[in-house]
């Protein structure tokens, strides 16, 4: 389960759900595993004229923070000159590393 923060304790927030690596806020669906890259991602969910959307203008509803992809380095086979090599393998996406911050609902 991701870390869930509220900007104001006890506030009313937009409807949201978290299922494994998918975060949904006010009907806007973010597939966090698909958005994972080598750099951290911050995705804003906003509402303008009663329509929730990703990014752009409007009041904040939520912010989804997806940390940078992690890797494991292991010793690989020797290269053609007999020198050791390193094999870098991405670690499986961990939804527990997601941070969801919710703003008060309008």
C-alpha positions in Angstrom: 0.0 0.0 0.0 1.4 3.4 -0.9 2.0 6.1 1.6 -1.1 8.4 1.7 -0.8 11.9 2.9 -3.4 14.6 3.4 -2.6 18.3 3.1 -5.0 19.0 6.0 -5.7 16.3 8.7 -9.4 15.2 8.7 -10.1 16.9 5.4 -12.7 15.7 2.8 -10.9 14.5 -0.3 -11.9 13.4 -3.8 -12.8 9.8 -4.3 -9.7 7.7 -4.7 -8.6 4.1 -4.8 -5.3 2.2 -4.9 -5.1 -1.3 -6.5 -1.6 -2.7 -6.6 0.3 -0.3 -8.9 -2.8 1.7 -10.2 -3.9 4.9 -8.4 -7.3 6.4 -9.3 -8.4 9.9 -8.1 -11.7 11.3 -9.2 -11.8 8.9 -12.2 -8.3 9.8 -13.4 -6.3 6.5 -13.6 -2.5 6.5 -13.2 -0.7 3.2 -13.9 2.4 3.8 -11.8 4.3 0.7 -13.0 3.9 1.9 -16.6 5.1 5.4 -15.6 8.2 4.2 -13.7 11.5 5.5 -15.3 15.0 6.0 -14.2 14.0 9.4 -12.8 11.3 10.1 -10.2 7.9 11.1 -11.6 5.5 13.6 -10.1 2.0 13.5 -11.6 -0.5 16.2 -10.7 -4.3 15.6 -10.8 -6.3 18.8 -11.0 -9.9 19.9 -11.5 -11.0 22.7 -13.7 -14.6 23.6 -14.3 -15.7 20.4 -12.5 -13.6 18.1 -14.8 -10.7 16.2 -13.2 -7.6 15.8 -15.4 -3.9 15.1 -15.3 -1.7 18.2 -15.1 -2.5 21.6 -16.5 -4.6 24.3 -14.8 -7.1 24.1 -12.0 -7.3 23.2 -8.3 -5.1 20.4 -7.0 -6.9 17.2 -6.2 -3.8 14.9 -5.7 -0.2 14.4 -6.5 1.2 11.0 -7.2 5.0 10.5 -6.7 6.5 7.5 -8.4 10.1 6.9 -7.3 12.9 6.3 -9.8 13.4 2.7 -10.9 15.9 0.7 -8.9 18.5 -1.7 -10.1 20.5 -4.6 -8.8 24.1 -5.0 -10.0 25.6 -8.5 -10.1 28.9 -9.9 -11.3 28.6 -11.0 -14.9 30.7 -13.2 -17.1 34.3 -12.2 -17.9 34.7 -10.1 -21.0 36.9 -11.1 -24.0 40.0 -9.9 -22.2 39.2 -11.8 -19.0 38.1 -8.8 -17.1 35.0 -9.0 -14.8 31.8 -7.4 -16.0 28.7 -6.2 -14.2 25.1 -7.1 -15.1 22.5 -4.5 -14.2 18.9 -5.7 -13.8 15.9 -3.6 -12.9 14.1 -4.4 -9.7 10.4 -5.3 -10.0 8.1 -2.3 -9.4 7.2 -1.9 -5.7 3.8 -0.1 -5.2 4.7 0.5 -1.5 7.1 3.2 -2.7 4.3 5.3 -4.2 3.4 8.5 -2.4 -0.1 9.8 -2.8 -0.8 13.3 -1.5 -4.5 14.4 -1.4 -5.7 18.0 -1.3 -9.0 19.1 0.2 -12.0 18.6 -2.1 -13.6 21.7 -3.4 
